[in-house]
């Protein structure tokens, strides 16, 4: 039971298989322009790359840090790499992520997070700030 609610539902619940970070039924307590912009950007990203997200194979990455998770979704010649830090007090440097889709001229598109990644061969190195989630798109934009 929710001690306080902004809607007509006073029971907490989680939608199975979905992130409930953005609950449309919840009224915003104040306007947050940056959060609104990031939310719209994430909704558009999901629409644009729904095939990779829903049909892509899931490949976990070993980050060697207990509080850092990373995985890829690969579909056809496209890959989404997600890396996140569950530690809200400490960042981590030089997280190594492997990608079989990187070509010599590949420049990943950063969908979310800080823009601090480096490519060496078939590996991407990045840092993650406390609580940061980063989303990279590896896509063959050539025609």
Backbone torsions as a table, in degrees:
resi	resn	phi	psi	omega
1	UNK	NA	134.4	179.8
2	UNK	-81.2	129.3	178.6
3	UNK	-68.3	-25.2	-179.2
4	UNK	-148.7	145.4	179.3
5	UNK	-142.2	153.2	175.9
6	UNK	-104.8	1.8	-178.8
7	UNK	-126.8	-171.4	178.5
8	UNK	-87.8	3.3	-179.8
9	UNK	-107.6	121.9	-177.9
10	UNK	-107.3	21.1	177.5
11	UNK	-115.7	127.9	173.5
12	UNK	-75.0	138.6	174.4
13	UNK	-154.1	161.0	179.9
14	UNK	-122.3	134.2	175.6
15	UNK	-74.5	123.5	-178.2
16	UNK	-59.3	127.3	176.7
17	UNK	78.2	11.7	-179.1
18	UNK	-132.9	150.6	173.1
19	UNK	-82.2	129.2	-178.3
20	UNK	-101.9	30.8	179.7
21	UNK	-66.1	-41.3	-178.9
22	UNK	-111.3	100.5	-177.7
23	UNK	-102.5	111.2	-176.4
24	UNK	-61.2	-21.7	-178.0
25	UNK	-80.9	-12.6	-178.5
26	UNK	-87.4	130.7	176.1
27	UNK	-78.4	138.6	178.2
28	UNK	-71.5	137.5	179.1
29	UNK	-77.3	-29.6	174.2
30	UNK	-157.3	161.9	-177.8
31	UNK	-77.7	124.6	177.6
32	UNK	-121.9	98.1	-174.4
33	UNK	-61.0	-43.7	-178.8
34	UNK	-63.9	-44.2	178.5
35	UNK	-64.1	-41.1	178.7
36	UNK	-62.9	-42.4	179.3
37	UNK	-63.9	-44.5	179.8
38	UNK	-65.9	-37.9	178.6
39	UNK	-63.7	-47.5	179.1
40	UNK	-61.5	-40.0	178.5
41	UNK	-63.1	-40.9	-179.4
42	UNK	-69.8	-37.4	177.6
43	UNK	-64.7	-42.9	178.8
44	UNK	-65.8	-40.1	177.6
45	UNK	-60.1	-44.8	179.4
46	UNK	-61.5	-40.8	178.0
47	UNK	-64.7	-45.8	-176.2
48	UNK	-65.9	-33.2	-173.3
49	UNK	-123.2	35.1	-177.2
50	UNK	-63.7	-32.2	178.9
51	UNK	-62.6	-44.4	179.1
52	UNK	-63.9	-43.9	-176.1
53	UNK	-67.6	-42.0	-174.2
54	UNK	-93.9	-30.2	-176.3
55	UNK	-106.5	-13.7	-175.1
56	UNK	-69.5	151.2	176.4
57	UNK	-74.7	146.6	-177.8
58	UNK	-97.2	124.4	180.0
59	UNK	-128.8	110.8	177.7
60	UNK	-74.7	149.5	175.7
61	UNK	-111.2	143.3	174.0
62	UNK	-90.4	113.2	-176.4
63	UNK	-96.1	-8.1	-179.1
64	UNK	66.8	10.9	176.8
65	UNK	-126.4	126.8	-177.0
66	UNK	-59.3	-34.0	-175.1
67	UNK	-94.2	0.8	-178.2
68	UNK	-113.1	127.3	176.5
69	UNK	-113.2	153.1	176.6
70	UNK	-156.5	144.4	176.1
71	UNK	-156.3	163.8	175.4
72	UNK	-120.8	151.4	166.6
73	UNK	-120.2	121.2	-177.9
74	UNK	-119.5	130.7	177.6
75	UNK	-142.7	121.2	-176.3
76	UNK	55.7	-120.4	-177.6
77	UNK	-104.4	22.8	-176.8
78	UNK	-125.0	149.7	-178.7
79	UNK	-142.8	137.3	170.4
80	UNK	-112.1	127.8	176.5
81	UNK	-112.1	127.8	178.3
82	UNK	-117.4	131.5	175.0
83	UNK	-135.2	135.9	-178.1
84	UNK	-143.2	154.6	-178.0
85	UNK	-116.5	114.4	177.3
86	UNK	-79.0	-8.6	179.8
87	UNK	-88.1	116.9	-177.4
88	UNK	-91.9	3.8	179.7
89	UNK	-116.4	-19.2	-173.2
90	UNK	-136.6	132.6	174.5
91	UNK	-92.1	169.2	179.6
92	UNK	-130.6	142.4	-177.8
93	UNK	-107.6	150.0	171.6
94	UNK	56.6	52.0	173.2
95	UNK	-73.8	127.7	-177.1
96	UNK	-100.2	126.6	178.6
97	UNK	-126.2	132.9	-179.9
98	UNK	-97.7	145.3	176.2
99	UNK	-141.3	127.4	177.6
100	UNK	-81.9	-9.2	-175.2
101	UNK	-96.2	-8.0	-178.0
102	UNK	-69.8	131.1	175.2
103	UNK	-109.0	172.5	-177.5
104	UNK	-57.8	-35.2	-175.8
105	UNK	-99.0	10.0	-176.4
106	UNK	-67.7	133.1	170.3
107	UNK	-125.5	108.2	-178.8
108	UNK	-62.2	145.0	174.4
109	UNK	-90.1	124.3	179.9
110	UNK	-87.2	114.7	-179.4
111	UNK	-90.7	-30.0	-179.6
112	UNK	-158.3	150.6	178.0
113	UNK	96.8	-178.7	-178.3
114	UNK	-77.6	153.1	-173.8
115	UNK	-95.5	61.0	-177.9
116	UNK	-127.3	71.7	178.5
117	UNK	-125.5	155.5	177.4
118	UNK	-136.3	143.9	178.6
119	UNK	-108.8	130.2	174.4
120	UNK	-133.7	106.0	-177.0
121	UNK	65.8	-124.1	179.1
122	UNK	-99.8	17.1	-178.0
123	UNK	-117.2	146.0	173.9
124	UNK	-113.2	131.7	175.7
125	UNK	-112.1	135.0	180.0
126	UNK	-148.5	161.4	173.2
127	UNK	-107.6	151.8	173.7
128	UNK	-127.8	131.0	178.4
129	UNK	-77.6	167.1	176.4
130	UNK	-56.0	126.7	177.8
131	UNK	71.7	7.0	-175.9
132	UNK	-81.2	143.7	169.6
133	UNK	-121.9	132.0	-177.8
134	UNK	-121.5	138.0	178.8
135	UNK	-126.2	121.3	178.3
136	UNK	-115.0	142.7	176.3
137	UNK	-113.1	122.3	173.5
138	UNK	-105.5	109.7	-172.7
139	UNK	-135.4	140.8	175.7
140	UNK	-84.2	99.5	-178.4
141	UNK	-86.1	-3.5	-178.8
142	UNK	-69.7	150.3	-178.4
143	UNK	-104.0	NA	NA
